């Protein structure tokens, strides 16, 4: 609770998928109201993640100011064994294949909502052994949490996300790229233009399934070309992304790009968008067109389109792959927050 005038907070515990779906419309409104949220905190991503990868231990805390949802901590309990001991880990829905995770807070309620969640963790400490909150951005309100005296916390560095800050002019952005990379990519694009029609398209409702099929096919083919297994071969993972993409598209958060050469898709990029930030999740290209660098050409086309519509950050998400740094990116650190109960004598 809080004694601030006009604020009276309470927690609603959500323990099953039916209850999670009950708050979906409120959750969407909260997600849209938050300037700090990413599409990975939306119900379009997380409810579908839970559908395919969840267990029977949903443990989500919804923070209400009277009847208005002002905060949401989408958590669950994961049981594992460590040092011959069974442990109950409280963690975020989405852990594993989600690049940014966090609590959602309505503007001006961050401090109060996070404090209420902290008190909830203390009140329910008998139900968990450790909290492991992964992939928090530097702006996460959880990193400022003051845990109650009976708990202790620790923050460590996690993954790195290279991010390109886009100027207002595509010409200026081009000139900022490494000279040889810029010349080679522009030349490859011109060669594709000279050999046929070249067009960048985005998936719509009527062709989404087709474009997702192409994404899976091209991603796995491009990785196989490097004698490595693709990340999207498993059917459960594909089904998750199909359902998530459908809901993300309806929510306005999906940008599934396809680069077409003479009507044939030669590269695809699965990305997400919120506010002025575009998130590159995964992509692939046709190895038969390798000499034209289709993976680089589609990113060049995407960045030109993004700049024209006012997008100011291109986020390559987790990983320090070399190709990301050719696009004038800077590292942004993610963090990991551990909370556990203090040992008593």
C-alpha positions in Angstrom: 0.0 0.0 0.0 1.0 3.6 -0.4 -0.1 6.7 1.5 0.4 9.0 -1.6 -2.8 10.9 -2.3 -4.8 9.2 -5.0 -2.7 6.0 -4.9 -3.9 2.8 -3.3 -2.0 -0.2 -4.7 -2.8 -3.9 -4.3 -1.6 -7.1 -6.0 -3.7 -9.6 -7.9 -1.9 -12.9 -8.1 -2.4 -14.7 -11.5 -1.8 -18.4 -11.3 -3.2 -19.9 -14.6 -3.5 -19.1 -18.3 -7.2 -18.4 -18.0 -6.6 -15.6 -15.5 -3.7 -14.3 -17.7 -6.0 -14.0 -20.6 -8.6 -12.2 -18.5 -6.2 -9.3 -18.1 -5.1 -9.3 -21.8 -6.9 -6.1 -22.8 -5.7 -4.2 -19.7 -2.2 -5.6 -20.3 -2.3 -4.3 -23.9 -3.3 -0.8 -22.7 -0.5 -0.9 -20.1 2.0 -2.0 -22.7 1.0 0.8 -25.1 1.1 3.4 -22.3 4.7 2.5 -21.3 7.4 4.3 -23.1 10.0 1.9 -21.8 8.3 -1.3 -23.0 9.5 -3.5 -25.9 7.3 -5.9 -27.9 8.8 -8.7 -25.8 6.7 -7.5 -22.8 3.5 -7.5 -24.8 0.8 -10.2 -24.4 1.3 -11.0 -28.1 4.7 -12.4 -27.3 4.4 -13.6 -23.7 1.0 -15.3 -23.7 2.1 -17.3 -26.8 5.4 -18.1 -25.2 3.6 -19.5 -22.2 1.3 -21.5 -24.4 4.3 -23.4 -25.9 6.9 -23.3 -23.2 5.1 -22.7 -19.9 4.5 -25.2 -17.0 2.0 -25.4 -14.2 3.6 -22.8 -12.0 2.5 -19.4 -13.4 3.2 -16.8 -10.7 2.4 -13.4 -12.2 1.8 -10.3 -10.1 -0.6 -7.6 -11.4 -0.4 -4.3 -9.6 -3.6 -2.3 -9.5 -4.2 1.3 -8.3 -7.8 0.7 -7.3 -9.2 -0.7 -10.6 -6.5 0.4 -13.0 -3.6 -1.9 -13.9 -0.4 0.1 -13.3 2.2 -2.7 -13.1 2.7 -6.3 -14.3 5.4 -8.7 -13.4 4.9 -11.7 -15.7 6.6 -14.4 -13.7 6.6 -18.2 -13.2 8.4 -20.7 -11.0 10.9 -23.0 -12.6 12.0 -26.0 -10.6 15.5 -27.3 -11.0 18.2 -29.2 -9.2 21.5 -27.7 -8.1 24.1 -29.2 -5.7 21.8 -32.1 -4.9 19.1 -29.6 -3.9 15.7 -29.0 -5.4 15.3 -25.2 -6.0 12.3 -23.1 -7.0 13.4 -20.3 -9.2 11.1 -17.3 -9.8 11.8 -15.9 -13.2 10.2 -14.1 -16.1 7.9 -15.6 -18.7 9.9 -15.7 -21.9 13.3 -16.6 -20.3 15.6 -18.2 -22.8 14.6 -16.9 -26.3 13.5 -13.4 -25.3 16.0 -10.6 -25.6 14.5 -8.1 -23.2 12.5 -8.9 -20.1 11.1 -6.7 -17.4 8.1 -5.6 -15.4 5.7 -3.3 -17.1 4.8 0.0 -15.3 2.4 2.8 -16.1 4.2 6.2 -16.3 4.5 7.9 -12.9 3.8 4.6 -11.1 7.2 2.9 -11.5 8.5 3.5 -8.0 5.3 2.6 -6.3 4.6 -0.5 -8.5 8.1 -1.9 -8.2 8.0 -1.3 -4.4 4.7 -3.2 -4.3 6.1 -6.1 -6.3 9.1 -6.1 -3.9 6.8 -6.4 -0.9 4.9 -9.2 -2.8 8.2 -11.1 -3.2 8.8 -10.8 0.6 5.2 -11.8 1.5 5.4 -14.9 -0.7 9.0 -15.9 0.1 8.0 -19.3 1.3 6.9 -20.2 -2.3 10.3 -19.6 -4.0 14.0 -20.0 -3.2 15.7 -17.6 -5.6 14.5 -14.9 -8.1 16.5 -14.8 -11.3 15.4 -11.8 -13.5 17.4 -11.9 -16.8 17.9 -9.6 -19.7 17.1 -6.3 -18.0 18.0 -3.1 -19.8 19.8 -0.3 -18.0 16.6 1.6 -17.8 14.8 -1.2 -15.9 13.0 0.0 -12.7 14.0 -3.4 -11.2 17.6 -2.4 -11.2 16.7 0.4 -8.7 14.8 -1.9 -6.4 15.4 -1.7 -2.7 14.7 -5.1 -1.5 13.3 -5.6 2.1 15.8 -6.4 4.8 15.0 -10.1 4.8 16.1 -10.4 1.2 19.3 -9.7 -0.6 20.0 -8.9 -4.2 22.9 -9.0 -6.7 23.2 -7.5 -10.2 25.6 -8.9 -12.8 26.3 -8.1 -16.4 24.4 -10.2 -18.9 24.2 -10.1 -22.7 25.2 -7.3 -25.0 22.9 -5.8 -27.6 24.5 -3.8 -30.4 22.3 -0.8 -31.4 22.6 1.6 -34.3 21.4 5.1 -33.8 19.9 6.3 -37.1 20.3 9.8 -38.3 17.5 11.7 -40.1 19.1 11.1 -43.5 19.8 7.8 -45.1 22.6 9.5 -47.0 24.2 10.5 -43.7 23.8 7.0 -42.4 25.4 5.5 -45.5 28.4 7.8 -45.2 28.9 6.7 -41.6 29.4 3.0 -42.5 32.8 1.5 -43.1 33.9 2.4 -46.6 34.6 -1.0 -48.0 31.4 -2.5 -46.5 29.3 0.4 -47.8 30.8 0.1 -51.3 30.4 -3.7 -51.5 26.8 -3.6 -50.2 25.7 -0.7 -52.5 27.4 -2.5 -55.4 25.6 -5.8 -54.6 22.2 -4.0 -54.4 22.9 -2.3 -57.8 23.8 -5.7 -59.3 20.5 -7.1 -58.1 18.7 -4.2 -59.6 20.5 -4.6 -62.9 19.7 -8.3 -63.1 16.0 -7.9 -62.3 13.4 -6.1 -60.2 14.2 -5.7 -56.5 11.6 -4.9 -54.0 11.3 -4.8 -50.2 7.9 -5.9 -48.9 6.4 -6.5 -45.4 4.0 -9.2 -44.5 0.3 -8.6 -44.2 -2.5 -10.7 -42.7 -3.2 -12.4 -46.0 0.4 -13.5 -46.7 1.8 -13.9 -43.2 1.8 -17.7 -43.2 3.6 -17.7 -46.5 6.2 -15.3 -45.4 6.8 -17.2 -42.2 7.4 -20.3 -44.2 10.0 -18.4 -46.3 11.6 -17.1 -43.1 12.0 -20.6 -41.7 13.2 -22.0 -45.0 15.7 -19.3 -45.7 17.0 -19.1 -42.1 17.7 -22.8 -41.9 19.2 -22.9 -45.4 21.6 -20.0 -44.8 22.8 -21.7 -41.6 23.1 -25.1 -43.3 25.2 -23.3 -45.9 27.7 -22.6 -43.1 27.5 -26.2 -41.8 25.6 -25.1 -38.7 22.1 -26.1 -37.5 19.5 -23.4 -37.9 17.8 -21.9 -34.8 14.2 -22.4 -36.2 14.2 -26.0 -37.2 12.2 -27.4 -34.3 8.4 -27.5 -34.9 7.3 -26.2 -31.4 9.5 -23.2 -31.9 8.1 -22.6 -35.4 4.5 -22.9 -34.1 5.3 -20.4 -31.3 6.6 -17.9 -33.8 3.6 -18.4 -36.1 1.1 -17.6 -33.3 3.2 -14.8 -31.9 3.7 -13.2 -35.3 -0.1 -13.3 -36.0 -0.8 -11.5 -32.7 2.1 -9.1 -33.1 0.9 -8.2 -36.5 -2.6 -7.5 -35.2 -1.0 -5.4 -32.4 1.0 -3.4 -34.9 4.3 -4.7 -33.5 5.5 -7.0 -36.3 7.7 -6.1 -39.3 8.4 -9.3 -41.3 10.4 -8.1 -44.3 11.0 -10.0 -47.5 13.4 -9.0 -50.2 12.1 -10.0 -53.6 14.2 -10.4 -56.7 12.0 -10.8 -59.8 9.2 -11.8 -57.5 11.2 -14.5 -55.7 12.0 -14.1 -52.0 15.8 -14.2 -51.5 16.0 -12.8 -48.0 13.7 -12.4 -45.0 14.0 -10.5 -41.6 11.7 -11.1 -38.7 11.7 -7.9 -36.7 9.5 -6.0 -34.1 8.8 -2.4 -33.7 7.7 0.0 -30.9 7.8 3.7 -30.9 11.0 4.8 -32.8 12.9 1.5 -32.3 13.1 -1.4 -34.7 14.3 -4.8 -33.2 16.0 -7.3 -35.5 15.1 -10.8 -34.1 16.2 -13.2 -36.8 16.7 -13.5 -40.6 17.8 -15.7 -43.4 18.8 -15.6 -47.1 18.9 -17.9 -50.1 22.4 -19.3 -50.4 22.0 -19.4 -54.2 22.3 -15.6 -54.1 25.3 -15.5 -51.8 27.5 -13.6 -54.3 25.0 -10.7 -54.0 25.2 -10.5 -50.2 21.4 -10.6 -49.8 21.6 -10.6 -46.0 23.4 -7.2 -46.1 21.2 -5.8 -49.0 18.0 -6.5 -47.1 19.4 -4.7 -44.0 20.4 -1.8 -46.2 16.8 -1.6 -47.6 15.3 -2.0 -44.2 17.4 0.9 -42.7 16.5 3.2 -45.6 12.8 2.5 -45.1 13.2 2.8 -41.3 14.9 6.2 -41.5 12.2 7.5 -43.9 9.5 6.7 -41.4 11.2 8.3 -38.4 12.7 5.2 -36.7 15.8 6.3 -34.8 17.3 3.1 -33.4 18.0 -0.2 -35.0 18.5 -2.8 -32.3 20.3 -6.0 -33.3 19.4 -7.6 -29.9 21.7 -10.1 -28.1 25.0 -11.2 -29.4 28.3 -9.8 -30.6 28.2 -11.3 -34.1 30.7 -9.4 -36.4 28.2 -8.4 -39.0 26.3 -6.3 -36.5 29.2 -3.9 -36.0 29.4 -3.1 -39.7 26.2 -1.1 -39.3 27.7 1.5 -36.9 26.4 0.0 -33.7 27.2 0.6 -30.1 26.9 -2.0 -27.3 24.1 -1.7 -24.8 24.5 -4.0 -21.8 21.7 -6.1 -20.4 21.8 -7.1 -16.7 20.7 -9.9 -14.5 19.1 -9.4 -11.1 19.3 -12.2 -8.4 17.2 -12.0 -5.3 17.3 -14.5 -2.5 16.4 -14.9 1.1 19.0 -14.0 3.7 20.3 -16.9 5.7 19.2 -17.0 9.2 21.2 -18.3 12.1 
